[in-house]
Amino acid sequence: QLHLMTSEKNELTRSLEMVQNQLQEKESEIKREISEYKDRLLQEERAHQDALTETNRKNEEEIEACHEKISSLEHFISSQKLEIEHLKSNKEQLNNSLKEANQALGELLKTKVR
């Protein structure tokens, strides 16, 4: 009976060792998979961050280009306003000169008629 018990004990010990070995292998496999997933996640996060950085850089360039265009258009508008004011002034001077010329012509015509 002792021999039988010893044999059973040895069999159970071997079974326990096999189960422990299987568990260790499974644990190692799971740890390896976790490590792979972490690496892939880190790579994806880096790729996402790089894409985000590039998008932000392009947006900043576009914003800067828009600011420059706005500034250029504001300058153009300002110069056009000055030109309009200059043209209005010239028109007023020409109208005054035309009135004076018409008055002088009227005077000359009156003098000629007499």
C-alpha positions in Angstrom: 0.0 0.0 0.0 2.9 2.3 0.8 4.4 1.5 -2.6 1.0 2.3 -4.2 0.8 5.6 -2.4 4.3 6.5 -3.3 3.6 5.7 -6.9 0.5 7.8 -6.9 2.4 10.6 -5.2 5.1 10.4 -7.9 2.4 10.4 -10.6 0.7 13.4 -9.0 4.0 15.2 -8.7 4.8 14.6 -12.3 1.3 15.7 -13.3 1.7 18.8 -11.1 5.1 19.6 -12.7 3.6 19.2 -16.2 0.7 21.5 -15.3 3.2 24.0 -13.8 5.4 23.8 -16.9 2.3 24.3 -19.2 1.3 27.3 -17.1 4.8 28.8 -17.2 4.8 28.3 -21.0 1.4 29.9 -21.3 2.5 32.8 -19.0 5.6 33.3 -21.1 3.5 33.3 -24.3 1.0 35.8 -22.9 3.8 38.0 -21.7 5.4 37.9 -25.1 2.1 38.7 -26.8 1.5 41.6 -24.3 5.0 42.9 -25.1 4.3 42.7 -28.9 1.0 44.5 -28.4 2.7 47.2 -26.4 5.3 47.6 -29.1 2.7 47.8 -31.8 0.7 50.3 -29.7 3.7 52.4 -29.2 4.5 52.3 -33.0 0.9 53.3 -33.8 1.0 56.1 -31.2 4.3 57.4 -32.7 2.9 57.2 -36.3 -0.3 59.0 -35.1 1.8 61.7 -33.4 4.0 62.1 -36.5 0.9 62.4 -38.7 -0.6 64.9 -36.2 2.6 67.0 -36.2 2.8 67.0 -40.0 -0.9 68.1 -40.2 -0.3 70.8 -37.7 2.8 72.0 -39.6 0.8 72.1 -42.9 -2.1 74.0 -41.2 0.3 76.5 -39.7 1.8 77.1 -43.2 -1.6 77.5 -44.7 -2.6 79.9 -41.9 0.6 81.9 -42.4 -0.1 82.0 -46.2 -3.6 83.3 -45.5 -2.3 86.0 -43.1 0.1 87.1 -45.8 -2.6 87.2 -48.4 -4.9 89.1 -46.1 -2.1 91.6 -45.4 -1.4 92.0 -49.1 -5.1 92.5 -49.8 -5.4 95.1 -47.0 -2.4 96.9 -48.5 -4.0 96.8 -51.9 -7.3 98.1 -50.6 -5.6 100.9 -48.8 -3.7 101.9 -51.9 -7.0 101.8 -53.9 -8.7 104.0 -51.4 -5.9 106.5 -51.7 -6.1 106.3 -55.5 -9.9 106.9 -55.3 -9.4 110.0 -53.1 -6.8 111.3 -55.5 -9.1 110.7 -58.4 -12.0 112.4 -56.6 -9.8 115.4 -55.9 -8.7 115.6 -59.5 -12.3 115.3 -60.7 -13.3 118.2 -58.4 -10.4 120.3 -59.7 -11.4 119.5 -63.3 -15.0 120.4 -62.6 -13.9 123.7 -61.1 -11.7 124.4 -64.1 -14.5 123.4 -66.4 -16.9 125.8 -64.6 -14.3 128.6 -64.8 -13.7 127.9 -68.5 -17.5 127.9 -69.1 -17.9 131.2 -67.3 -15.0 132.7 -69.2 -16.5 131.4 -72.4 -19.9 132.8 -71.4 -18.2 136.2 -70.7 -16.4 136.1 -74.1 -19.6 135.2 -75.9 -21.5 138.1 -74.2 -18.7 140.4 -75.1 -18.7 139.1 -78.7 -22.5 139.5 -79.0 -22.3 143.1 -77.9 
